[in-house]
Amino acid sequence: MVNPLNAMTPASALLTPALPASQWGQVCLVGAGPGDPELLTLKAHKRLQQADVVVYDALVGAGVLDMIPAHVERIYVGKESSNHTLPQDDITLLLVQLAQRGKKVVRLKGGDPFVFGRGGEELATITDAGIAAEVVPGITAALGASACTGIPLTHRDHAQSCVFVTGHRKDGTYTLDWPVLARPNQTVVIYMGVGSLDGIVTELVAHGRSPDTPVALVRHATHAKQQTVVGRLDSIAELARTHAVKPPALIVIGEVVSLYRAEQEAVLRQATKSWA
Ligand SMILES: C[S@@+](CC[C@H](N)C(=O)[O-])C[C@H]1O[C@@H](n2cnc3c(N)ncnc32)[C@H](O)[C@@H]1O
């Protein structure tokens, strides 16, 4: 595997000059799903077999990486929130440069490329450069977490809508519409929010969401090491500390979480094993 710190010159292809445009390769943004390799789409699997090089993130599961043929070059450009390995602009430039050297490039991202994945920025730059591009959707973490915990995101009796938001603060402040998020009978799934759980709870309660609203934290959804912690808005921050819940995790807020049963989650896991 290539050293991520040296990621601007990792691919041997970059040692060669760019080819004429007629010989350029292409880039496919592929969603790897939330972790369980069996949740990869057939199209995603096919693109992994067809690629010359796969540029992948930290959240791509090991089981998915195992599906990449040995002859295909892999470049890790993973980002953790406090440790950006390679700036986003450099990642996008890398994709363009590889394609300009005739490579079939798979840009493999956890979940779905267009859900908090910066896939939109990458696609715009790639197509602006005149490079052929494709997007293969993946199962986003919220859907994986819902299936694996048995918490439906909508339910006729509990939630008529569901919203996905990011809890990541830019310059220390949120740009979230708290009055909308605080409405009852809707499910709010927060990505990248566990580090700022206290602030999220404070805002939701201040804007009218009931303190007894059920909340689930789901870490490593769909992985064997999945961790689920369930409480209420007024207890979840303390529970997160007690259970040491860290990223990658989702916060699922809403009445649907009252349907969670630990025994049912265990049944769901067991059922998956028994199909094997
Ligand atoms: C940069 S976002 C990428 C989201 C991804 N594009 C998707 O569609 O799932 C990273 C955040 O997604 C969430 N996440 C991704 N995979 C997860 C998983 N398997 N279990 C729980 N949360 C996950 C976490 O909140 C994590 O901090």
The ligand as an SDF file (V2000), in Angstrom:
LIG
                    3D

 27 29  0  0  0  0  0  0  0  0999 V2000
  -17.7220   12.1610    6.2950 C   0  0  0  0  0  0  0  0  0  0  0  0
  -19.1850   11.3620    6.8160 S   0  0  0  0  0  0  0  0  0  0  0  0
  -19.3590   10.2160    5.5020 C   0  0  0  0  0  0  0  0  0  0  0  0
  -20.7500    9.6770    5.3500 C   0  0  0  0  0  0  0  0  0  0  0  0
  -20.8780    8.6660    4.2280 C   0  0  0  0  0  0  0  0  0  0  0  0
  -20.6630    9.2950    2.9600 N   0  0  0  0  0  0  0  0  0  0  0  0
  -22.2100    7.9600    4.2460 C   0  0  0  0  0  0  0  0  0  0  0  0
  -22.9980    8.1130    3.3250 O   0  0  0  0  0  0  0  0  0  0  0  0
  -22.4510    7.2120    5.2020 O   0  0  0  0  0  0  0  0  0  0  0  0
  -18.5580   10.3800    8.1300 C   0  0  0  0  0  0  0  0  0  0  0  0
  -19.5920   10.1400    9.2030 C   0  0  0  0  0  0  0  0  0  0  0  0
  -20.5520    9.2030    8.7580 O   0  0  0  0  0  0  0  0  0  0  0  0
  -20.9990    8.4460    9.8460 C   0  0  0  0  0  0  0  0  0  0  0  0
  -20.6910    7.0310    9.5580 N   0  0  0  0  0  0  0  0  0  0  0  0
  -20.0970    6.5380    8.4670 C   0  0  0  0  0  0  0  0  0  0  0  0
  -20.0450    5.1960    8.5230 N   0  0  0  0  0  0  0  0  0  0  0  0
  -20.6190    4.8540    9.6940 C   0  0  0  0  0  0  0  0  0  0  0  0
  -20.9050    3.6090   10.3270 C   0  0  0  0  0  0  0  0  0  0  0  0
  -20.5770    2.4370    9.7670 N   0  0  0  0  0  0  0  0  0  0  0  0
  -21.5330    3.6350   11.5230 N   0  0  0  0  0  0  0  0  0  0  0  0
  -21.9050    4.7990   12.0950 C   0  0  0  0  0  0  0  0  0  0  0  0
  -21.6700    6.0000   11.5400 N   0  0  0  0  0  0  0  0  0  0  0  0
  -21.0420    6.0260   10.3550 C   0  0  0  0  0  0  0  0  0  0  0  0
  -20.2980    8.9560   11.0830 C   0  0  0  0  0  0  0  0  0  0  0  0
  -21.0930    9.9630   11.6680 O   0  0  0  0  0  0  0  0  0  0  0  0
  -19.0420    9.5270   10.4720 C   0  0  0  0  0  0  0  0  0  0  0  0
  -18.4560   10.4880   11.3200 O   0  0  0  0  0  0  0  0  0  0  0  0
  1  2  1  0
  2  3  1  0
  2 10  1  0
  3  4  1  0
  4  5  1  0
  5  6  1  0
  5  7  1  0
  7  8  2  0
  7  9  1  0
 10 11  1  0
 11 12  1  0
 11 26  1  0
 12 13  1  0
 13 14  1  0
 13 24  1  0
 14 15  1  0
 14 23  1  0
 15 16  2  0
 16 17  1  0
 17 18  1  0
 17 23  2  0
 18 19  1  0
 18 20  2  0
 20 21  1  0
 21 22  2  0
 22 23  1  0
 24 25  1  0
 24 26  1  0
 26 27  1  0
M  CHG  2   2   1   9  -1
M  END
$$$$
